[in-house]
Amino acid sequence: MDLLVPDWPAPARVRALHSLRAGGVSAPPYDSLNLGDHVGDDAAAVQRNRALLSARLGAAPVFMQQVHGTAVESLPCAHAVPVADACMSLQPGVACTIMVADCLPVLFCDTEGRAVAAAHAGWRGLAAGVLENTMAALDRAVPQAQWLAWLGPCIGPSAFEVGEEVRAAFVGQAAAAAGCFRPHAPGKWLADLPALARLRLAASGLQGIHGNDSSARWCTVGAPSRFFSHRRDRVSGRMAACIWLAG
């Protein structure tokens, strides 16, 4: 199984992995470690892939129904499939899990290894405040903690074409966001999603931000053998970013 292990100063009790596209059983165009059960892949293949991931984690990944919103679910929860775009946990062995295929996954932990969280940050959720909501939930659970964040792979700034309404949504909230957009065509811009996330995390007071630095190696569109990408392929599998506390 092909996996990306975050390089960040998380405490030893915090474990995190980001799946890539190799190492599963799905047939093309979902080849091969597709973890999404909503994209048209064979259901048995998806369940086998999820079982393979769970075995590799040594923890139970909790998959959510993501709706590009800002809700934060506390895990474990009573819902078999929570409807949310972020989740957090203080319980060992429960893997907060975000599925992506161009959107930005953001993983969180405190420096003492008491809590973990994961957020799905496409542009809509990012503009609406999913990262701020996640941090607020963590602060309520573990007051006065110091937080770290890791940004995973996503669509890069050379590939993410957006309309004027997307730029306006961010610049209207923070003038500094203008630096995260480059003119591309009439009425079109190239957006730097990781840079926008970094701005918002920094504005929320988080200083330890790691991972995706907007360079080409993080771009899901530009590496078809490594990453799934909905923008590139339209019919695509899904990867997962997972974080959990060891027992």
MOVENJO-V36442 format. One record per residue. PHI is phi in whole degrees, -180 to 180 (NA if undefined). OMEGA is omega as a letter, one per 30 degrees, with the letter a starting at -180 (999 if undefined). NEAR is the number of other ideal C-beta (glycine too) atoms within 8 Angstrom. Layout:
phi->PHI omega->OMEGA near->NEAR
phi->PHI omega->OMEGA near->NEAR
This chain:
phi->NA omega->a near->10
phi->-88 omega->a near->9
phi->-134 omega->l near->10
phi->-107 omega->l near->9
phi->-101 omega->a near->7
phi->-56 omega->l near->13
phi->-105 omega->a near->5
phi->-156 omega->a near->9
phi->-85 omega->l near->6
phi->-71 omega->l near->10
phi->-65 omega->a near->8
phi->-60 omega->a near->5
phi->-72 omega->a near->7
phi->-91 omega->l near->13
phi->-117 omega->a near->10
phi->-151 omega->l near->15
phi->-147 omega->l near->12
phi->-125 omega->l near->15
phi->-73 omega->l near->16
phi->-115 omega->a near->12
phi->-95 omega->a near->15
phi->-95 omega->l near->10
phi->109 omega->a near->10
phi->-114 omega->a near->15
phi->-120 omega->a near->7
phi->-72 omega->l near->14
phi->-86 omega->l near->7
phi->-56 omega->g near->4
phi->-86 omega->a near->7
phi->-97 omega->a near->13
phi->-65 omega->f near->10
phi->-129 omega->a near->12
phi->-97 omega->l near->17
phi->-76 omega->a near->17
phi->-110 omega->a near->16
phi->-90 omega->l near->11
phi->-98 omega->a near->9
phi->-125 omega->a near->3
phi->-115 omega->l near->11
phi->100 omega->l near->4
phi->-76 omega->l near->12
phi->-61 omega->a near->7
phi->-61 omega->a near->7
phi->-66 omega->l near->6
phi->-66 omega->l near->14
phi->-63 omega->l near->14
phi->-64 omega->l near->9
phi->-65 omega->l near->10
phi->-62 omega->l near->15
phi->-66 omega->l near->11
phi->-66 omega->l near->8
phi->-63 omega->l near->13
phi->-64 omega->a near->15
phi->-60 omega->l near->10
phi->-64 omega->l near->7
phi->-69 omega->l near->9
phi->-71 omega->a near->13
phi->72 omega->a near->4
phi->-149 omega->a near->11
phi->-98 omega->l near->8
phi->-72 omega->l near->12
phi->-105 omega->l near->13
phi->-88 omega->a near->10
phi->-114 omega->l near->14
phi->-91 omega->a near->7
phi->-91 omega->a near->9
phi->-127 omega->a near->7
phi->60 omega->l near->8
phi->-110 omega->a near->9
phi->-129 omega->a near->10
phi->-68 omega->l near->9
phi->-119 omega->a near->14
phi->-100 omega->l near->12
phi->-91 omega->a near->9
phi->-110 omega->f near->12
phi->-73 omega->a near->6
phi->-134 omega->a near->8
phi->-80 omega->a near->2
phi->-91 omega->l near->7
phi->-63 omega->l near->2
phi->-130 omega->a near->7
phi->-61 omega->l near->11
phi->-98 omega->a near->8
phi->-167 omega->l near->13
phi->-118 omega->l near->14
phi->-155 omega->l near->17
phi->-150 omega->a near->16
phi->-142 omega->l near->18
phi->-154 omega->l near->14
phi->-112 omega->a near->8
phi->-101 omega->l near->8
phi->-62 omega->l near->7
phi->84 omega->l near->10
phi->-106 omega->a near->13
phi->-93 omega->l near->12
phi->-64 omega->a near->16
phi->-134 omega->l near->13
phi->-122 omega->l near->16
phi->-95 omega->a near->13
phi->-145 omega->l near->16
phi->-155 omega->l near->14
phi->146 omega->l near->12
phi->-66 omega->a near->12
phi->-93 omega->l near->15
phi->-88 omega->l near->16
phi->-125 omega->l near->15
phi->-105 omega->a near->15
phi->-129 omega->l near->18
phi->-156 omega->l near->15
phi->-94 omega->a near->13
phi->-71 omega->l near->11
phi->-105 omega->l near->6
phi->71 omega->l near->11
phi->-100 omega->a near->7
phi->-147 omega->l near->14
phi->-135 omega->l near->14
phi->-157 omega->l near->17
phi->-141 omega->a near->17
phi->-134 omega->l near->15
phi->-100 omega->a near->16
phi->-118 omega->l near->13
phi->-76 omega->a near->10
phi->-65 omega->a near->11
phi->-66 omega->l near->7
phi->-65 omega->l near->15
phi->-62 omega->l near->14
phi->-66 omega->a near->10
phi->-81 omega->l near->8
phi->108 omega->a near->7
phi->-64 omega->l near->16
phi->-71 omega->l near->14
phi->-64 omega->l near->9
phi->-64 omega->l near->12
phi->-65 omega->l near->15
phi->-64 omega->l near->13
phi->-64 omega->l near->8
phi->-64 omega->l near->13
phi->-65 omega->l near->15
phi->-63 omega->l near->9
phi->-69 omega->a near->6
phi->-76 omega->a near->9
phi->-135 omega->a near->10
phi->-61 omega->l near->5
phi->63 omega->l near->3
phi->-82 omega->l near->12
phi->-101 omega->a near->6
phi->-109 omega->l near->12
phi->-117 omega->l near->15
phi->-133 omega->l near->13
phi->-124 omega->l near->13
phi->-99 omega->a near->14
phi->-91 omega->l near->16
phi->-64 omega->l near->12
phi->-161 omega->l near->16
phi->-61 omega->a near->12
phi->-89 omega->a near->14
phi->-69 omega->l near->13
phi->-92 omega->a near->8
phi->-122 omega->a near->12
phi->-92 omega->l near->12
phi->-82 omega->a near->9
phi->-134 omega->l near->11
phi->-88 omega->a near->8
phi->-61 omega->a near->8
phi->-65 omega->l near->6
phi->-71 omega->l near->12
phi->-59 omega->a near->14
phi->-63 omega->a near->8
phi->-62 omega->a near->10
phi->-86 omega->a near->13
phi->-67 omega->l near->11
phi->-66 omega->l near->5
phi->-93 omega->a near->7
phi->-153 omega->a near->9
phi->-59 omega->a near->5
phi->-64 omega->a near->6
phi->-66 omega->l near->13
phi->-58 omega->a near->8
phi->-71 omega->l near->6
phi->-96 omega->a near->11
phi->-128 omega->l near->14
phi->-121 omega->l near->6
phi->-60 omega->a near->7
phi->-128 omega->l near->7
phi->-159 omega->l near->6
phi->-53 omega->l near->3
phi->76 omega->a near->5
phi->-124 omega->a near->11
phi->-135 omega->l near->13
phi->-99 omega->a near->14
phi->-103 omega->l near->14
phi->-102 omega->a near->11
phi->-63 omega->l near->15
phi->-62 omega->l near->14
phi->-65 omega->l near->11
phi->-62 omega->l near->14
phi->-65 omega->l near->14
phi->-62 omega->l near->10
phi->-59 omega->a near->12
phi->-70 omega->l near->12
phi->-65 omega->l near->13
phi->-64 omega->l near->10
phi->-66 omega->l near->7
phi->-85 omega->l near->9
phi->98 omega->l near->5
phi->-84 omega->a near->11
phi->-104 omega->a near->5
phi->-89 omega->a near->11
phi->-111 omega->a near->11
phi->-130 omega->l near->11
phi->89 omega->a near->12
phi->-50 omega->a near->10
phi->-108 omega->l near->6
phi->76 omega->l near->9
phi->-78 omega->a near->6
phi->-61 omega->a near->7
phi->-66 omega->l near->5
phi->-94 omega->a near->14
phi->-80 omega->a near->14
phi->-68 omega->a near->17
phi->-69 omega->a near->12
phi->-86 omega->a near->8
phi->-134 omega->a near->9
phi->-64 omega->l near->7
phi->-77 omega->a near->5
phi->-109 omega->a near->8
phi->-120 omega->l near->13
phi->-74 omega->l near->12
phi->-150 omega->l near->13
phi->-69 omega->a near->9
phi->-63 omega->a near->10
phi->-77 omega->a near->11
phi->-108 omega->a near->10
phi->67 omega->l near->5
phi->-98 omega->a near->6
phi->-150 omega->l near->13
phi->-77 omega->l near->16
phi->-131 omega->l near->12
phi->-97 omega->a near->16
phi->-135 omega->l near->14
phi->-105 omega->a near->15
phi->-128 omega->l near->17
phi->-144 omega->a near->14
phi->-155 omega->l near->16
phi->-99 omega->l near->15
phi->-74 omega->a near->9
phi->-70 omega->999 near->4
